[in-house]
Amino acid sequence: MSETLSADVVILGGGHVGMTLAIGLAREGVASIVVDSSDPATQTAQGFDGRASAISTASWNLYTHLGMAGELAEKGCPIASIAVTDAMKPGRIDFTPDPGDGSLGRMFANRDLRLVMYGVAAREDLITFLPNAHVATRERGDHGVSVTLTDGRRLTGRLLVGAEGRQSPTRDEAGFTPARWSYHHRAIIAGLTHERPHDNVAWEIFYPAGPFALLPLLDDAEGRHRSALVWTVAEHDAAGVLALPDAAFTAEVARRMGDIFGPIALATARSSYVLNFHHTAKVVQQRLVLVGDAAHGMHPIAGQGLNLGLRDVAALIEVLTDGMRLGLDPGDAQVLNRYERWRALDGFMVSGATDVLTRLFGVPGRLPSAVRRLGMAGVQRSPTLKRFFMNEARGMSGKLPALLQA
Ligand SMILES: Cc1cc2nc3c(=O)[nH]c(=O)nc-3n(C[C@H](O)[C@H](O)[C@H](O)COP(=O)(O)OP(=O)(O)OC[C@H]3O[C@@H](n4cnc5c(N)ncnc54)[C@H](O)[C@@H]3O)c2cc1C
């Protein structure tokens, strides 16, 4: 007879968002089963995901509360300042917090985030992690949810969470209809070493063909200064850029970043990600909730996708545990509706603002560039506006769940 496993919550997708949710629930005494179709050994293999993520202050607070920050602390590179320029022309904005106000976040290799997350999750008795597992059917009813895996195992619970990222089959099967469009852009990712230190500055350089970001990383073991490159190119140029010989690729990168770091060299293999947008305002149905990229996917230029997903996590943990303390079922419609209302504005604002930013800087020509730089000069001169944008980057605005507060 095939095995049946039961828990309060069944989470489909154990990526950065789904697994962090499981850890947070476990810390509150809520048991979950996490199903992931991939193998953690593959996900954490060197070179599988060469990306680095900007982790905001609010997300760092979450990692601190969930017991992940201790192991992560020494692996992160603080972002002391963000420089925004229109194609390296004069008139950039420097977002530099006042002394004592704290950094604008920290950069982590995705591999380090995953390794620490899996390690912390493995120590939680209330998490049953099923990697390399494939869902055959999902059912939701008045009294509970049930998932059958292709190997015959049956999972039962009271709430189903869709956390399988951009291609979430749970979202699609349930009939959610996200707004979606393609940027016809591809992000080319690579690690760089450079002669001069980055001074913990994250550079966002906007070109009409797409944004180009240099994100500070810790020096490597040999003391070489390092940054992560996210270079957005038009989809039809991506194959050519990826196929360039290393020296030609480095020369193209150097041409776009000027001489800010001195001579540069390629430190890792290149990889690429297709960029598109999707957003659904509805994120709950009967005994079902969407979190992370399953609900919203955006252009990576502002480094907000994972941070937004972690804000989903903190809000969902708070509404579920508040509801359960009052004796409510975690799949209770009132509980889920509170989550949807809480997340709607933040999700819409961050996704929308990122989209507007990408489009605004994508308009070619000298006049649009002059208008943009006039606007940027206005922001550069306004401490109030700068403080507003820095608070947004830190993820510390709006009504914050307790897990996002210091
Ligand atoms: C180039 C680039 C740079 C980025 N930089 C940043 C940044 O600096 N800061 C930031 O905040 N965000 C950044 N992001 C966004 C961030 O990577 C995502 O928002 C984040 O990974 C979303 O996490 P997730 O867990 O929702 O989805 P994912 O990370 O996609 O995880 C989904 C999980 O579900 C599993 N899965 C998939 N399908 C199934 C299935 N059918 N059944 C079971 N399991 C399944 C997968 O194996 C995976 O483990 C960047 C994105 C890109 C593309």
The ligand as an SDF file (V2000), in Angstrom:
LIG
                    3D

 53 58  0  0  0  0  0  0  0  0999 V2000
   19.1720   37.4610  -13.3770 C   0  0  0  0  0  0  0  0  0  0  0  0
   18.3600   37.5730  -12.1270 C   0  0  0  0  0  0  0  0  0  0  0  0
   18.8620   38.2700  -11.0210 C   0  0  0  0  0  0  0  0  0  0  0  0
   18.0890   38.4000   -9.8770 C   0  0  0  0  0  0  0  0  0  0  0  0
   18.5740   39.1410   -8.8260 N   0  0  0  0  0  0  0  0  0  0  0  0
   17.8030   39.3300   -7.7330 C   0  0  0  0  0  0  0  0  0  0  0  0
   18.2510   40.1340   -6.6250 C   0  0  0  0  0  0  0  0  0  0  0  0
   19.3680   40.6840   -6.6410 O   0  0  0  0  0  0  0  0  0  0  0  0
   17.4270   40.2890   -5.5440 N   0  0  0  0  0  0  0  0  0  0  0  0
   16.1820   39.7380   -5.5170 C   0  0  0  0  0  0  0  0  0  0  0  0
   15.4550   39.9590   -4.5400 O   0  0  0  0  0  0  0  0  0  0  0  0
   15.7340   38.9520   -6.5310 N   0  0  0  0  0  0  0  0  0  0  0  0
   16.5070   38.7400   -7.6330 C   0  0  0  0  0  0  0  0  0  0  0  0
   16.0530   37.9600   -8.6670 N   0  0  0  0  0  0  0  0  0  0  0  0
   14.7310   37.2990   -8.5330 C   0  0  0  0  0  0  0  0  0  0  0  0
   14.8220   36.0200   -7.7120 C   0  0  0  0  0  0  0  0  0  0  0  0
   15.8140   35.1680   -8.2310 O   0  0  0  0  0  0  0  0  0  0  0  0
   13.4760   35.3040   -7.6920 C   0  0  0  0  0  0  0  0  0  0  0  0
   12.4780   36.2340   -7.3540 O   0  0  0  0  0  0  0  0  0  0  0  0
   13.4750   34.1650   -6.6700 C   0  0  0  0  0  0  0  0  0  0  0  0
   14.3800   33.1600   -7.0230 O   0  0  0  0  0  0  0  0  0  0  0  0
   12.0760   33.5590   -6.5510 C   0  0  0  0  0  0  0  0  0  0  0  0
   12.1150   32.4900   -5.6500 O   0  0  0  0  0  0  0  0  0  0  0  0
   10.9890   31.3760   -5.7050 P   0  0  0  0  0  0  0  0  0  0  0  0
   11.3330   30.4100   -4.6150 O   0  0  0  0  0  0  0  0  0  0  0  0
    9.6410   31.9960   -5.7450 O   0  0  0  0  0  0  0  0  0  0  0  0
   11.1780   30.6720   -7.1350 O   0  0  0  0  0  0  0  0  0  0  0  0
   12.3990   29.8190   -7.6480 P   0  0  0  0  0  0  0  0  0  0  0  0
   13.6750   30.3400   -7.1140 O   0  0  0  0  0  0  0  0  0  0  0  0
   12.2100   29.7200   -9.1110 O   0  0  0  0  0  0  0  0  0  0  0  0
   12.1680   28.3780   -6.9790 O   0  0  0  0  0  0  0  0  0  0  0  0
   11.1390   27.5210   -7.4200 C   0  0  0  0  0  0  0  0  0  0  0  0
   11.3830   26.1270   -6.8640 C   0  0  0  0  0  0  0  0  0  0  0  0
   10.3030   25.2930   -7.2830 O   0  0  0  0  0  0  0  0  0  0  0  0
   10.8110   24.0910   -7.8500 C   0  0  0  0  0  0  0  0  0  0  0  0
    9.8500   23.6560   -8.8630 N   0  0  0  0  0  0  0  0  0  0  0  0
    9.6580   24.1530  -10.1050 C   0  0  0  0  0  0  0  0  0  0  0  0
    8.6740   23.4740  -10.7210 N   0  0  0  0  0  0  0  0  0  0  0  0
    8.2230   22.5450   -9.8530 C   0  0  0  0  0  0  0  0  0  0  0  0
    7.2040   21.5530   -9.9020 C   0  0  0  0  0  0  0  0  0  0  0  0
    6.4510   21.3900  -10.9870 N   0  0  0  0  0  0  0  0  0  0  0  0
    7.0110   20.7810   -8.8040 N   0  0  0  0  0  0  0  0  0  0  0  0
    7.7750   20.9410   -7.6940 C   0  0  0  0  0  0  0  0  0  0  0  0
    8.7620   21.8470   -7.6000 N   0  0  0  0  0  0  0  0  0  0  0  0
    8.9620   22.6490   -8.6440 C   0  0  0  0  0  0  0  0  0  0  0  0
   12.1770   24.4590   -8.4150 C   0  0  0  0  0  0  0  0  0  0  0  0
   13.0110   23.3150   -8.4790 O   0  0  0  0  0  0  0  0  0  0  0  0
   12.6680   25.4900   -7.4040 C   0  0  0  0  0  0  0  0  0  0  0  0
   13.3620   24.8820   -6.3270 O   0  0  0  0  0  0  0  0  0  0  0  0
   16.8000   37.8010   -9.8170 C   0  0  0  0  0  0  0  0  0  0  0  0
   16.3150   37.0580  -10.9030 C   0  0  0  0  0  0  0  0  0  0  0  0
   17.0720   36.9490  -12.0580 C   0  0  0  0  0  0  0  0  0  0  0  0
   16.5140   36.1670  -13.2260 C   0  0  0  0  0  0  0  0  0  0  0  0
  1  2  1  0
  2  3  1  0
  2 52  2  0
  3  4  2  0
  4  5  1  0
  4 50  1  0
  5  6  2  0
  6  7  1  0
  6 13  1  0
  7  8  2  0
  7  9  1  0
  9 10  1  0
 10 11  2  0
 10 12  1  0
 12 13  2  0
 13 14  1  0
 14 15  1  0
 14 50  1  0
 15 16  1  0
 16 17  1  0
 16 18  1  0
 18 19  1  0
 18 20  1  0
 20 21  1  0
 20 22  1  0
 22 23  1  0
 23 24  1  0
 24 25  2  0
 24 26  1  0
 24 27  1  0
 27 28  1  0
 28 29  2  0
 28 30  1  0
 28 31  1  0
 31 32  1  0
 32 33  1  0
 33 34  1  0
 33 48  1  0
 34 35  1  0
 35 36  1  0
 35 46  1  0
 36 37  1  0
 36 45  1  0
 37 38  2  0
 38 39  1  0
 39 40  1  0
 39 45  2  0
 40 41  1  0
 40 42  2  0
 42 43  1  0
 43 44  2  0
 44 45  1  0
 46 47  1  0
 46 48  1  0
 48 49  1  0
 50 51  2  0
 51 52  1  0
 52 53  1  0
M  END
$$$$
